[in-house]
């Protein structure tokens, strides 16, 4: 499919949103008079390098597909970069071309792109135009409005991103002239506000009451008795998803390598420690790497980061450390985050979990071209990539088309990328003895809630159907999600943020780290036994679903329909997507049962 084109003005007004709990605006309008940057300020842009696109994708498919001679024959990141990244001569040409412009090009460790740096003055001379500059203002780093980042960009006459400088255009393939620099003195301490879920009736009938925890809390918990009915304990969810055996392995030293991506989110180790004390598990050390423009830790705390880190902590009970990648919430964020996660530590991660996304129609072609090979690179080195599908049902883009204003289902990126496992949302229902009475598609609209309240799923408007999906979905486009897990907030879970216990919380931002941790623990056990890790799990997972249906809980109840506002003031709902037996675009293949999946790894 053709990638959508996006103007720079549209990019600068578009939010890269948390799949679960908050939003981050890229560049809001701030002043009528254009401010002027320091001409000596050093800024860095991303430049794509030439690589063999066909060979890289074919290798990623082969290493991920059961039955292939190369199945799970992984490369090291250095080997993958040498074999499938830009050639040595292409890298040198980019360095030389940049140097002629007074710029410095540093090749990323993946060999797929370069970071090219220079002063504002040098870049303006290289591009023959003035930079668009927006200075930082006081605010939260992940707030929905102006924030503590200086922002620099170059636009072309048609208001898209500027083209490559002539000296670089002969070698490089794409150009993202957008840079954000964090100003910690302007970051407002405290907790970034979460997106509200407001109780609003969508019709004249009464909303159903929110469900409660029908099971019996398992393990330690400091949750007050008054709140306990609305919160699952980590022990209950561990039992429901078959994690207990894998957790015993982690406690005995079989340590998974898990990377959490954060676009602009701060965290507190003290919150991770407090949650561990509350629920009786080991508190992992958060091992941080930061991307371009973020020289110091982000000051304001993110509910999203707390949810991701604390979910990984209890799901991998006994985990010693968790990797945390902190990048700016802008057009370069996903490229930077995946590249850092794959190469900044001595070993690649077993799993990456990402709870950020945006309307699939909004990323620029440069973003799409930059992220896709990195996800294929992840498959080559044995890393599983998980992404929260989103929390806006089947209408992530709120797209309306045609004279009759027919709403169309739309999904989120990068959850729709073919080389990620998109994790949707469910609502778990437990009986008094913690047996699963049922599990339905997460959709809180029935309780009168709107906002981030419905698991995202449906057809992609950008990507064709990947090879592993066709036998089950029989669709000609990529369908999401691939799998699903507990995301509802009624009941949900409890987390610490800023020293305070809050809850219930939920969202596919909880489901993704939960699922990623389970598969990472499986990979750690395989590695301990001398076998290769799981790598990109989708081809194997879809094969398992065809022949071992008891390894996944088939979610057959509920839908992820979400109302679209049809101008001037009518609510309409796209006819997508309903749970049914087998694969569906509301819950994917269903919910994982890790104790059943582990014995099937070699099948």
C-alpha positions in Angstrom: 0.0 0.0 0.0 1.0 3.6 -0.5 2.2 5.4 2.7 0.0 8.4 3.4 1.7 11.8 3.0 1.6 14.2 5.9 2.4 17.9 5.8 4.7 19.4 8.4 2.0 21.6 9.6 -0.2 18.5 10.3 2.7 16.7 12.0 3.4 19.7 14.2 -0.2 19.7 15.4 -0.6 15.9 15.8 -0.4 14.0 19.1 1.6 10.9 19.5 -0.6 9.4 22.1 -0.2 6.9 24.9 -2.2 3.8 24.1 -3.5 3.9 27.6 -3.2 7.0 29.8 -2.0 10.3 28.4 -1.3 12.4 25.4 1.8 14.3 24.3 1.3 17.1 21.8 4.2 17.5 19.4 4.4 21.2 18.7 1.5 23.5 19.7 1.2 27.0 18.4 2.8 29.3 20.9 3.4 32.8 19.5 2.5 35.1 16.6 6.1 36.3 16.2 8.5 33.6 15.2 11.1 33.2 18.0 14.8 33.0 17.0 17.1 30.2 18.1 20.7 30.5 19.1 22.6 30.1 15.8 25.3 28.2 17.6 22.9 25.6 19.2 23.8 22.1 18.0 20.9 20.1 16.6 20.7 16.6 15.2 18.5 15.2 12.5 18.0 11.6 11.3 19.1 10.5 7.8 18.2 7.2 6.3 20.9 5.0 4.8 20.6 2.8 1.7 20.1 -0.9 2.5 18.8 -3.9 0.7 15.2 -3.7 1.6 14.2 -7.0 0.0 17.0 -9.0 1.5 16.4 -7.6 5.0 12.7 -8.4 4.9 13.3 -11.9 3.5 15.8 -12.7 6.2 13.4 -11.5 8.9 10.6 -13.6 7.5 12.9 -16.7 7.2 14.3 -16.4 10.8 10.7 -16.0 12.2 8.8 -18.7 10.2 8.4 -22.3 11.5 9.6 -24.7 8.9 12.2 -22.4 7.4 15.8 -23.7 7.4 16.8 -20.5 9.1 14.1 -20.5 11.8 15.5 -19.0 15.0 19.0 -18.8 13.5 19.6 -15.3 14.9 22.4 -12.9 14.2 24.1 -10.6 16.7 23.3 -6.9 16.2 26.8 -6.3 14.8 26.4 -9.2 12.3 22.9 -8.0 11.3 24.2 -4.4 10.8 27.1 -5.6 8.6 25.1 -8.0 6.5 21.9 -6.0 6.1 22.7 -2.4 6.9 24.3 0.1 4.6 27.6 -0.9 3.1 30.9 0.4 4.3 31.2 2.6 1.2 27.7 4.0 1.6 28.4 4.9 5.2 31.7 6.6 4.3 29.9 8.6 1.5 27.4 9.9 4.0 30.1 10.9 6.4 32.0 12.7 3.7 29.0 14.4 2.3 28.0 15.6 5.8 31.6 16.9 6.4 31.5 19.0 3.2 28.5 20.8 4.7 30.2 21.3 8.0 28.1 18.6 9.6 29.1 15.4 11.5 27.4 12.1 10.6 27.4 9.3 13.2 26.2 5.9 11.9 23.7 4.1 14.1 24.8 0.7 15.3 22.1 -0.9 13.2 23.6 0.5 10.0 20.2 1.6 8.9 20.3 5.4 9.6 22.7 8.1 10.7 22.4 11.0 13.2 23.7 14.1 11.5 24.7 17.0 13.8 25.6 20.7 13.2 24.8 24.1 14.5 21.6 25.9 13.5 23.7 28.2 11.4 25.4 25.2 9.6 22.0 23.5 8.9 20.5 26.7 7.6 23.4 27.1 5.2 23.2 23.4 4.1 19.4 23.7 3.5 19.3 27.3 2.2 16.4 28.3 4.5 15.6 29.3 8.0 14.8 26.9 10.8 11.4 26.8 12.3 11.9 27.1 16.0 9.6 26.8 19.0 11.2 27.4 22.4 10.4 25.3 25.5 7.8 26.6 28.0 7.0 25.5 31.5 4.9 22.4 31.6 4.9 18.6 32.0 7.1 16.6 29.6 4.1 14.5 28.8 1.3 16.9 29.2 -1.3 17.7 26.6 0.0 21.1 25.6 3.2 23.3 25.5 6.1 21.6 27.2 9.7 21.8 28.2 11.3 21.0 24.8 12.9 23.3 22.3 11.8 22.2 18.9 13.6 22.7 15.6 12.3 21.8 12.1 12.8 22.5 8.4 9.9 22.4 6.0 9.7 22.2 2.2 7.6 24.6 0.1 4.6 22.2 0.2 4.9 22.2 4.0 6.1 18.6 4.4 9.6 17.9 5.8 12.4 19.5 3.9 14.3 17.4 1.4 17.9 16.2 1.9 20.7 18.6 1.2 22.0 18.1 -2.3 25.4 16.8 -1.0 23.6 14.0 0.9 20.8 13.2 -1.5 23.0 11.0 -3.7 23.6 8.5 -0.9 20.9 8.9 1.8 17.3 7.7 1.4 15.2 9.8 3.8 15.5 12.8 6.0 13.8 13.8 9.2 14.7 17.4 10.0 13.1 17.6 13.4 14.8 17.9 16.7 13.6 18.3 20.3 15.9 19.4 23.2 14.7 18.8 26.7 14.9 21.8 29.1 14.6 20.2 32.6 14.4 23.6 34.3 11.0 24.1 32.6 9.7 20.7 33.4 7.0 20.9 36.0 7.6 18.3 38.8 4.7 16.0 39.6 2.6 13.6 37.7 1.6 14.2 34.1 -2.2 14.3 33.8 -3.8 11.2 32.4 -6.4 11.4 29.7 -9.8 11.4 31.4 -12.4 8.7 31.0 -15.6 10.5 31.7 -18.8 8.8 32.7 -21.3 10.0 30.1 -24.4 8.3 28.9 -24.4 7.7 25.2 -28.2 7.0 25.1 -31.1 7.5 27.4 -30.8 4.2 29.1 -28.9 3.7 32.4 -25.3 2.6 32.2 -24.4 -0.9 33.5 -22.6 -0.9 36.8 -18.9 -1.4 36.7 -17.9 -5.0 37.4 -15.9 -6.0 40.4 -13.2 -8.5 41.3 -15.2 -11.7 41.8 -12.1 -13.7 42.7 -10.0 -14.0 45.9 -6.9 -11.7 46.2 -3.7 -13.8 46.0 -0.4 -12.8 47.6 0.6 -9.7 49.5 -1.3 -6.5 48.9 -1.5 -3.1 50.5 -4.6 -2.0 48.6 -7.2 -0.6 51.0 -10.2 -2.8 51.6 -12.6 -0.2 50.2 -10.7 -0.3 46.9 -9.9 -4.0 46.7 -13.1 -5.0 44.9 -12.1 -2.9 41.9 -8.5 -4.2 41.7 -7.0 -7.5 40.6 -3.8 -8.4 42.5 -0.7 -9.4 40.5 -1.1 -12.9 42.0 -4.6 -13.3 40.5 -3.4 -12.1 37.0 -0.4 -14.4 37.2 -2.6 -17.4 37.9 -5.1 -16.4 35.1 -2.4 -16.1 32.4 -0.3 -19.1 33.5 2.8 -17.1 34.6 3.6 -18.8 37.9 6.0 -21.4 36.5 7.9 -18.8 34.5 8.0 -16.5 37.6 9.6 -19.3 39.6 12.3 -19.6 36.9 13.0 -15.8 37.1 13.3 -16.0 40.9 15.8 -18.8 40.5 18.0 -16.7 38.2 16.6 -17.2 34.7 16.5 -13.5 33.9 14.5 -12.2 30.9 15.8 -9.1 29.1 12.9 -6.6 28.8 13.0 -3.1 27.3 10.3 -0.6 28.0 9.9 2.3 25.5 8.9 5.7 26.8 8.2 8.8 24.6 8.7 11.7 27.0 7.8 9.8 30.2 9.6 10.2 33.5 9.6 7.6 36.3 10.6 7.2 39.9 12.6 4.2 41.1 10.9 4.8 44.5 7.5 4.1 42.9 8.8 0.8 41.5 10.2 -0.1 44.9 6.9 0.9 46.7 4.8 -1.3 44.3 7.1 -4.2 44.9 6.8 -3.8 48.7 3.0 -3.5 48.4 2.6 -6.7 46.4 5.5 -8.7 47.8 7.9 -9.1 44.8 11.4 -8.0 44.1 11.9 -4.5 42.9 14.0 -4.4 39.7 16.5 -1.7 39.1 15.5 0.5 36.2 18.4 0.7 33.8 17.9 3.9 31.7 19.2 4.9 28.2 18.2 8.3 26.8 17.9 9.4 23.2 18.7 12.6 21.3 18.1 15.9 23.1 17.5 14.3 26.5 20.7 14.9 28.5 19.2 14.5 32.0 16.4 12.4 33.5 12.9 13.7 32.8 11.6 15.4 35.9 7.8 15.0 35.6 6.4 11.6 36.3 4.3 9.7 33.8 1.4 7.4 34.8 2.2 5.5 31.7 5.8 4.8 32.6 4.7 3.8 36.1 2.2 1.3 34.7 4.6 -0.2 32.2 7.5 -0.6 34.6 5.4 -1.9 37.5 3.5 -4.4 35.3 6.8 -5.8 34.0 8.0 -6.0 37.7 5.2 -8.2 39.0 4.8 -10.2 35.8 8.5 -11.2 35.9 8.4 -11.6 39.7 12.1 -11.8 40.7 13.4 -9.6 37.9 16.7 -8.0 38.8 16.6 -5.1 36.3 14.4 -3.7 33.5 15.7 -1.7 30.6 14.0 1.7 30.1 14.4 3.8 26.9 13.6 7.5 27.2 13.2 9.5 24.0 11.4 12.7 23.0 7.8 12.5 22.0 8.1 13.6 18.4 8.4 12.3 14.8 11.8 10.8 15.5 10.7 9.1 18.7 9.9 5.6 17.5 13.0 5.4 15.3 15.2 6.5 18.2 13.5 4.2 20.7 13.7 1.0 18.8 17.3 1.6 17.7 18.4 2.3 21.3 16.5 -0.7 22.7 18.2 -3.0 20.2 21.8 -1.8 20.5 22.5 0.3 23.6 23.1 -2.8 25.9 25.6 -5.6 25.3 22.9 -8.0 24.4 19.6 -7.4 22.5 16.4 -7.6 24.6 14.2 -10.7 24.6 11.2 -8.4 24.3 10.5 -4.8 23.7 7.2 -3.3 24.9 5.8 -0.1 23.6 2.6 1.5 24.9 2.7 4.6 22.6 0.9 5.0 19.3 -0.9 7.4 17.0 -3.6 7.4 14.4 -2.2 5.1 11.6 -2.8 7.8 9.0 -0.6 10.4 10.7 3.1 9.2 10.6 5.1 10.7 7.8 6.7 8.5 5.1 10.1 9.2 6.7 8.8 7.7 10.0 7.4 4.7 8.4 10.6 4.1 6.3 12.7 4.5 9.4 10.8 2.2 11.8 10.0 -0.7 9.5 13.6 -2.0 9.0 14.3 -1.6 12.7 11.5 -4.0 13.5 12.8 -6.4 10.9 16.3 -6.0 12.4 14.7 -6.9 15.8 13.4 -10.1 14.4 16.9 -10.9 13.0 18.5 -10.6 16.4 15.9 -12.6 18.3 13.9 -9.8 19.8 10.1 -9.9 20.2 8.4 -6.6 19.7 5.1 -5.9 21.4 2.9 -2.8 21.0 -0.3 -1.8 22.8 -3.0 -1.8 20.1 -4.6 1.4 21.5 -7.6 2.4 23.7 -9.9 4.0 21.2 -11.8 1.0 19.8 -12.2 0.6 16.1 -12.1 4.3 15.5 -8.6 5.5 16.4 -8.6 8.2 13.7 -12.2 9.1 14.0 -12.3 9.0 10.2 -15.5 9.9 8.3 -15.7 9.8 4.5 -18.1 10.3 1.7 -21.3 12.3 1.1 -23.2 10.2 3.5 -20.6 10.5 6.2 -20.0 6.8 6.8 -17.5 6.2 9.7 -14.6 3.9 8.8 -12.7 1.6 11.2 -9.2 2.8 11.8 -6.3 1.6 14.0 -3.1 2.8 15.6 0.5 2.8 14.5 3.0 1.2 15.2 0.7 -1.5 16.4 -0.3 -2.1 12.8 3.3 -2.7 11.7 3.5 -6.3 10.4 6.7 -7.1 12.4 5.2 -6.3 15.8 2.8 -8.3 18.0 -0.2 -5.9 18.6 -1.7 -6.5 22.0 -5.4 -5.7 22.4 -7.5 -5.5 25.6 -9.8 -7.8 27.5 -11.8 -7.7 30.7 -11.1 -10.7 32.9 -13.9 -12.2 35.0 -12.9 -14.5 37.9 -14.9 -16.7 40.2 -14.4 -16.9 44.0 -11.6 -19.6 43.6 -9.9 -17.4 40.9 -11.0 -19.7 38.0 -11.7 -17.9 34.8 -15.5 -17.5 34.4 -14.9 -15.7 31.2 -13.0 -13.0 29.4 -14.5 -10.5 27.1 -13.4 -7.7 24.8 -12.5 -4.6 26.8 -15.2 -2.0 26.1 -16.1 0.3 29.0 -18.7 2.2 26.9 -21.3 -0.1 28.3 -20.6 1.4 31.7 -21.2 5.0 30.5 -17.5 5.7 30.1 -15.9 7.5 27.1 -12.3 8.4 26.4 -9.6 5.8 26.5 -12.0 3.0 27.3 -12.0 0.5 24.4 -9.4 -1.9 23.1 -8.3 -0.9 19.5 -8.6 -3.4 16.6 -9.6 -3.6 13.0 -8.1 -3.4 9.5 -5.0 -1.5 8.6 -5.3 1.3 6.1 -1.5 1.2 5.4 -0.1 -2.4 5.5 -1.0 -5.4 3.4 -1.8 -8.7 5.1 1.4 -10.4 6.4 2.2 -13.9 5.5 1.4 -15.4 8.9 -2.1 -13.9 9.1 -3.6 -14.9 5.8 -4.4 -18.5 6.7 -6.6 -17.3 9.7 -7.9 -13.9 8.8 -8.3 -14.4 5.0 -8.0 -10.6 4.7 -5.9 -8.7 2.2 -4.8 -6.1 4.8 -3.0 -6.3 8.2 -5.5 -6.9 11.0 -4.9 -6.0 14.7 -4.7 -7.0 17.4 -2.7 -10.3 17.3 -3.4 -11.3 21.0 -5.0 -9.6 24.0 -5.0 -9.5 27.8 -6.5 -7.8 30.8 -6.9 -4.1 30.1 -10.1 -3.1 31.8 -10.1 -0.7 34.7 -13.2 -2.1 36.3 -11.7 -4.2 37.8 -8.1 -3.1 36.9 -4.8 -2.9 38.8 -3.2 -0.5 41.2 0.1 1.3 40.8 2.3 3.8 42.6 2.8 7.2 41.0 4.6 10.0 42.9 4.5 8.0 46.1 0.7 7.5 45.9 -1.2 4.3 45.3 -3.7 4.9 42.5 -6.2 2.6 40.9 -8.0 1.0 39.3 -5.9 1.6 36.1 -5.9 -0.3 32.9 -5.7 0.0 29.1 -3.8 -1.9 26.5 -0.8 -0.1 28.0 -1.1 -2.7 30.7 -1.8 -5.6 28.4 1.4 -5.0 26.3 4.0 -5.2 29.1 2.1 -8.1 30.7 2.2 -10.1 27.5 5.7 -9.0 26.5 7.0 -10.1 29.9 5.5 -13.6 29.6 7.1 -14.2 26.2 10.4 -12.7 27.4 10.4 -15.1 30.4 9.8 -18.0 27.9 12.8 -16.8 25.9 14.9 -16.6 29.0 14.1 -20.2 29.8 15.0 -21.3 26.3 18.3 -19.4 26.5 19.0 -21.1 29.8 18.5 -24.4 28.2 20.9 -23.6 25.4 18.2 -22.9 22.8 17.6 -19.6 20.8 14.9 -17.2 22.1 11.5 -16.8 20.6 12.2 -13.7 18.4 9.3 -12.3 16.4 6.5 -14.5 17.8 3.7 -13.9 15.4 4.3 -16.6 12.8 4.8 -19.2 15.5 1.9 -17.9 17.5 -0.6 -18.1 14.6 0.6 -21.6 13.8 0.1 -22.6 17.5 -3.5 -21.2 17.3 -4.3 -23.3 14.3 -3.2 -26.6 15.9 -3.2 -26.1 19.7 -6.3 -24.0 20.6 -5.9 -24.9 24.3 -2.8 -22.7 24.5 -4.9 -19.5 24.2 -8.1 -18.5 25.8 -10.5 -17.8 22.9 -12.4 -14.6 23.6 -15.8 -14.9 22.0 -17.8 -12.2 23.8 -17.9 -8.4 23.3 -16.9 -5.9 20.7 -14.7 -2.8 20.3 -17.1 -0.5 18.5 -16.5 3.1 19.3 -18.6 6.1 18.4 -17.5 8.5 15.7 -18.8 12.1 15.7 -20.4 12.7 12.3 -20.8 16.5 11.7 -22.6 18.4 12.9 -23.5 16.4 16.0 -24.4 12.8 15.3 -22.8 9.8 16.9 -22.3 6.8 14.6 -20.4 3.6 15.2 -18.4 1.7 12.5 -19.6 -1.9 12.2 -16.3 -3.3 13.5 -15.3 -5.4 15.4 -17.1 -8.3 17.1 -15.5 -11.2 19.0 -16.2 -14.6 17.6 -14.7 -18.1 17.8 -11.1 -18.1 16.5 -9.3 -15.0 15.3 -11.2 -11.7 15.3 -10.2 -8.1 15.1 -11.5 -7.4 18.6 -9.4 -9.8 20.6 -7.0 -11.3 18.1 -6.1 -14.9 18.7 -7.3 -14.6 22.3 -5.5 -14.3 25.6 -2.2 -16.2 26.3 -2.0 -19.1 28.7 1.8 -19.1 29.2 1.9 -22.5 31.0 0.3 -24.0 27.9 2.4 -22.1 25.4 5.8 -23.0 26.9 5.7 -26.7 26.1 4.9 -25.9 22.5 7.9 -23.8 21.6 9.6 -26.4 19.5 6.5 -27.5 17.7 
